[in-house]
């Protein structure tokens, strides 16, 4: 094992998690956080359990009561708190107006799909990742809804870009999109308003991202791009 430069000890719902800075792999961090949260929940009779987790350099955990817990790096406010540089912050619930049914994480940006079909975003938004043009600065730690996204079934995050699978089977994307998804136009620094993706219809699920990915249709048809 390489020399350990720093050890972070995080209070995760009553569970102490040792995180080695030299092993900052997103999957490793996600598994550790999910296991820790699950153990902590089992030790409390009335505590909600973890039903889903999403991780980048920060972590979102969706709990069985519809609340969302965030922890990890917070350099752009992606934890739903005022930004802090070079610190791994402990878990804390994100202030959302309704129950969440899915979470997703991009690069310093967070998404929560709520039970009314809306998508709320917070964190870094300089390339359109928040679905809104920020007037002051390039980040926002307060969750806000993304306009034009009603009736969303699932959110997929990819770096600073994201896609939403709609209830009608169409797909919309926003953020820094490649030209082949924007009819050959190069939009800088990114697409702000969610853009319907031509050719992606009757979609059941999406894997990958905006630059290279796959979609499976409700009838089993598979489409790829990139």
C-alpha positions as CSV (number, residue, x, y, z in Angstrom):
1,X,0.0,0.0,0.0
2,X,1.2,3.5,-0.8
3,X,2.1,5.8,2.0
4,X,-0.9,7.3,3.6
5,X,-0.9,11.1,3.4
6,X,-4.0,11.9,5.3
7,X,-6.8,10.1,7.1
8,X,-10.3,11.5,7.2
9,X,-12.6,10.2,9.9
10,X,-16.2,11.0,9.2
11,X,-19.2,10.6,11.5
12,X,-21.7,9.0,9.2
13,X,-25.0,8.7,11.2
14,X,-23.2,7.4,14.3
15,X,-20.7,5.2,12.4
16,X,-17.1,6.2,12.1
17,X,-15.7,5.8,8.6
18,X,-11.9,6.0,7.9
19,X,-11.3,7.3,4.4
20,X,-7.8,7.2,3.0
21,X,-7.1,10.1,0.7
22,X,-4.7,8.0,-1.4
23,X,-7.6,5.6,-2.2
24,X,-10.1,8.2,-3.5
25,X,-11.9,5.8,-5.9
26,X,-15.5,6.7,-6.3
27,X,-16.8,3.1,-6.2
28,X,-14.7,2.3,-3.1
29,X,-16.0,5.4,-1.3
30,X,-19.6,4.6,-2.3
31,X,-19.4,1.0,-1.0
32,X,-17.9,2.1,2.2
33,X,-20.5,4.8,2.7
34,X,-23.4,2.5,1.9
35,X,-22.2,-0.2,4.2
36,X,-21.6,2.3,7.0
37,X,-25.1,3.8,6.6
38,X,-26.7,0.4,6.5
39,X,-25.0,-0.7,9.7
40,X,-25.9,2.5,11.4
41,X,-29.6,2.2,10.4
42,X,-29.8,-1.4,11.6
43,X,-28.7,-0.4,15.1
44,X,-31.5,2.1,15.4
45,X,-35.1,0.7,15.7
46,X,-36.8,3.6,14.0
47,X,-34.0,4.7,11.6
48,X,-34.7,4.7,7.9
49,X,-32.6,2.4,5.7
50,X,-30.5,3.2,2.6
51,X,-32.3,2.3,-0.6
52,X,-30.0,3.9,-3.2
53,X,-26.6,5.6,-3.4
54,X,-24.8,7.8,-6.0
55,X,-21.2,8.8,-5.8
56,X,-18.6,11.0,-7.5
57,X,-16.2,12.9,-5.3
58,X,-19.2,13.3,-3.1
59,X,-21.9,10.9,-2.0
60,X,-25.7,11.1,-2.0
61,X,-27.7,8.4,-0.2
62,X,-31.5,8.1,-0.6
63,X,-33.2,6.8,2.5
64,X,-36.4,4.8,2.8
65,X,-38.3,7.8,4.2
66,X,-37.6,9.8,1.0
67,X,-34.9,12.0,2.5
68,X,-31.4,12.5,1.0
69,X,-28.2,12.5,3.0
70,X,-25.0,14.0,1.5
71,X,-21.4,13.8,2.5
72,X,-17.9,14.1,1.1
73,X,-16.2,17.0,-0.8
74,X,-18.2,20.3,-1.0
75,X,-16.0,22.7,-3.1
76,X,-19.0,23.8,-5.1
77,X,-21.9,23.4,-2.6
78,X,-22.8,20.0,-4.0
79,X,-23.7,18.7,-0.5
80,X,-26.5,21.3,-0.2
81,X,-24.3,23.4,2.2
82,X,-22.1,26.5,1.7
83,X,-19.0,25.4,0.0
84,X,-15.8,24.3,1.9
85,X,-12.5,23.6,0.2
86,X,-10.3,20.5,0.8
87,X,-12.5,18.9,3.5
88,X,-14.5,15.7,3.6
89,X,-17.7,16.7,5.3
90,X,-19.8,14.4,7.5
91,X,-23.3,13.3,6.5
92,X,-26.2,15.8,6.7
93,X,-29.7,15.7,5.2
94,X,-30.3,17.9,2.2
95,X,-33.2,20.3,2.4
96,X,-35.7,19.2,-0.2
97,X,-39.4,20.1,-0.3
98,X,-40.8,16.6,-1.0
99,X,-39.7,13.0,-0.8
100,X,-37.0,11.9,-3.3
101,X,-37.3,8.7,-5.3
102,X,-33.8,8.8,-7.0
103,X,-30.5,10.5,-6.7
104,X,-27.6,11.1,-9.1
105,X,-24.2,12.8,-8.9
106,X,-22.1,14.5,-11.5
107,X,-18.9,16.4,-11.2
108,X,-19.5,18.7,-8.2
109,X,-23.2,18.7,-8.9
110,X,-26.1,16.8,-7.4
111,X,-29.6,15.8,-8.6
112,X,-32.7,14.5,-6.8
113,X,-35.8,13.2,-8.6
114,X,-38.8,13.9,-6.3
115,X,-42.0,12.0,-6.1
116,X,-43.9,14.6,-8.1
117,X,-41.7,14.0,-11.2
118,X,-39.5,17.1,-10.9
119,X,-35.7,17.2,-10.8
120,X,-33.9,19.4,-8.3
121,X,-30.2,20.3,-8.7
122,X,-27.5,22.0,-6.7
123,X,-23.7,22.4,-6.9
124,X,-21.6,23.6,-9.8
125,X,-23.5,25.0,-12.8
126,X,-21.1,26.9,-15.0
127,X,-21.7,24.7,-18.0
128,X,-25.5,24.5,-17.6
129,X,-25.5,21.5,-15.2
130,X,-28.1,23.1,-13.0
131,X,-30.4,23.7,-15.9
132,X,-30.4,27.5,-15.3
133,X,-28.1,30.4,-16.1
134,X,-26.6,31.6,-12.9
135,X,-26.4,35.4,-12.7
136,X,-24.0,35.6,-9.7
137,X,-21.1,33.1,-9.8
138,X,-21.0,29.6,-11.2
139,X,-22.4,27.5,-8.3
140,X,-25.3,27.2,-5.9
141,X,-25.6,25.2,-2.8
142,X,-29.4,25.6,-2.5
143,X,-31.5,22.9,-4.3
144,X,-33.8,24.3,-7.0
145,X,-36.0,22.7,-9.6
146,X,-34.9,22.4,-13.2
147,X,-37.4,24.2,-15.5
148,X,-39.0,22.1,-18.3
149,X,-38.6,18.8,-16.5
150,X,-42.0,17.6,-15.3
151,X,-42.9,13.9,-15.4
152,X,-39.4,12.6,-15.1
153,X,-38.9,8.9,-14.5
154,X,-35.1,8.7,-14.1
155,X,-32.0,11.0,-14.1
156,X,-28.6,10.0,-15.4
157,X,-25.6,12.3,-14.6
158,X,-22.4,12.3,-16.6
159,X,-19.7,14.8,-15.5
160,X,-21.2,18.2,-15.9
161,X,-24.0,17.0,-18.2
162,X,-27.1,15.0,-17.4
163,X,-30.1,13.3,-19.0
164,X,-33.6,12.8,-17.9
165,X,-35.8,9.9,-19.0
166,X,-39.3,11.2,-19.2
167,X,-42.6,9.3,-18.4
168,X,-43.5,9.4,-22.1
169,X,-40.2,7.6,-23.0
170,X,-38.4,10.6,-24.5
171,X,-35.0,11.7,-23.3
172,X,-33.8,15.3,-22.5
173,X,-30.3,16.4,-21.9
174,X,-28.5,19.5,-20.7
175,X,-25.0,20.7,-19.9
176,X,-21.9,20.5,-22.2
177,X,-23.4,18.3,-25.0
178,X,-21.5,17.0,-28.0
179,X,-22.6,18.5,-31.4
180,X,-24.2,15.2,-32.6
181,X,-26.8,15.7,-29.9
182,X,-27.4,19.4,-30.8
183,X,-28.0,19.1,-34.5
184,X,-24.3,19.9,-35.2
185,X,-24.3,23.1,-33.2
186,X,-21.5,23.6,-30.6
187,X,-23.1,25.2,-27.6
188,X,-20.6,26.9,-25.2
189,X,-20.3,26.5,-22.3
190,X,-23.3,24.2,-22.4
191,X,-27.0,23.7,-23.0
192,X,-29.0,25.3,-20.2
193,X,-32.6,24.3,-20.9
194,X,-33.1,20.5,-21.2
195,X,-33.0,19.6,-24.9
196,X,-35.1,16.7,-26.3
197,X,-32.7,14.2,-27.9
198,X,-33.9,13.3,-31.4
199,X,-34.1,9.6,-32.1
200,X,-34.5,8.6,-28.4
201,X,-38.1,7.7,-28.0
202,X,-40.0,5.0,-26.2
203,X,-36.9,4.6,-23.9
204,X,-37.0,2.5,-20.8
205,X,-33.5,3.1,-19.5
206,X,-30.2,4.8,-20.3
207,X,-26.6,3.8,-19.5
208,X,-23.4,5.7,-20.0
209,X,-23.4,9.4,-20.7
210,X,-24.0,12.1,-23.3
211,X,-20.7,11.4,-25.2
212,X,-21.0,7.7,-25.3
213,X,-24.0,5.7,-24.1
214,X,-26.8,3.2,-24.8
215,X,-30.5,3.2,-24.4
216,X,-32.9,0.3,-24.2
217,X,-36.4,0.7,-25.5
218,X,-39.6,-0.5,-23.9
219,X,-39.8,-3.2,-26.5
220,X,-36.2,-4.4,-26.1
221,X,-34.6,-2.3,-28.9
222,X,-31.1,-1.1,-28.0
223,X,-29.7,2.2,-29.4
224,X,-26.1,3.5,-29.0
225,X,-24.3,6.7,-29.6
226,X,-20.8,8.1,-29.3
